[in-house]
Amino acid sequence: MASSAEPMLIEDVQFVEAADGQRLALTEVRRGSTPAAGERAFLLVHGFAQNRRAFSLGPMPEVLLQRGARVFLGELRGHGGSKAPDDHHWNMATHLELDCPALIEGVRARAGVERP
């Protein structure tokens, strides 16, 4: 748990684009105004009927930040900040083949790491 002297966690929400043009929310969680300079970056992705709050309200981001990692929370299409596509049609394959690669590439680009 963060002490009262430590700054609150900041969520910096940005968007990445899947290969089919769908915009997906990718949130970096950090302390203070600048990202950590860690060599490690983690992408946490929620379960079904959830969003980034599944992690941001729990201890995992804090634990990773304390270990010097950069922490990103990805939201699959139709969840949280990633709005549902106009046709409202997607499935597990869509998440695995389009959403996850876009979120991983977004973390790679923002954190400057080869493998999140």
N, C-alpha and C positions, 0 to 999 in steps of 0.2 A: 504494500500500500504506500502511496505517496504521502510524505509528511506535509504539514501545512506550509513549510518553508520552500518546498519544491513547486515549480510552476505546474499548472494543470496541463494535461495532454491536449495538444492541438490537433485537429483534424483538417488536413488540407485536401479538399476534394477536387480532383481533376477528372478528365474523361479521356478514354482511349476508344478507338474505333475498331470493331471486329471486321473481318474480311467482307461481310455482307453489308457494311455500313452502319450497323447498330452501335449506338453510343453506350459505353459502359462506364460506370463510376469506379474510379480507382482512388482510394483515400490513403494518404500517408499520415500515420499517427506519429507525433514527435513531441518533444519538450522544447519550448522556446521557439524562436523565429527561424532558426536554420536547422536543416536536417543533420542527423548524426553523420560522421565521416566514416562509419564502419564499412568493413569489407564484406559483410554479410547482409543480405536482405531477405526478408520473409514475406510471402504473399499468403494471407489467410483468406479463405473463401468460405462463406457461410453455407449452411445446409438449406434444404427446401423450406419454403414458407418463412424464411428468415432474411436478414440483411446484415450490414456491417455491425450493427449493434450486438449481434451474437458474440462478437469479439471485443468491441470497443467498451462494452460495459463490464467485461470480465478482466481477469488478471494477466492473460497471455501477452497483450502488447507491452505492458509494463515490464514483465519479466524479460522479454526480448530486448527492449530498449535498455534496460539496466546492464545487459550483456554486450552493449555496443552495436546492436543490429539496427538496421532500418526496417520499419514495419509498414506494410501496405495491406489494406483491406479491400478486396475485390468484391464487386456486386454483380452477379449474373443478371442477364436480361430479365426484366419483369420483377426485379427485387430492388428495394431501396431507391437509390438515385439512378439506377439503370432502368429507365422506363420500359414498358412492354412495347414490342414492335407493333406497328399499325395493324398487322394481320392477327396479332395475339396468338401466333402459332409458333411453338418451339418445343423441343424435347431434350432429353438427356444428351443425345448426340450433338445437338446445337450447342449446348453448354461446353461439351468436351472438345468439339472440333472448331468452334468459332470463338466462344467467350474466353475459355481458359488460355488459349494461345495469345489472344489480344491482351489479356491482363498480365500474363507473364512477360510479354514483350514490353508492355508499359513499365513494369518494374525494372526490367533490364535497362531500359533507356533512362529512367529517372535516377536509379541508384548506381548506374555504371558498373553493374556486375554481370558476369557471364551467365551464372545460374542462380536464380533466386531459390 
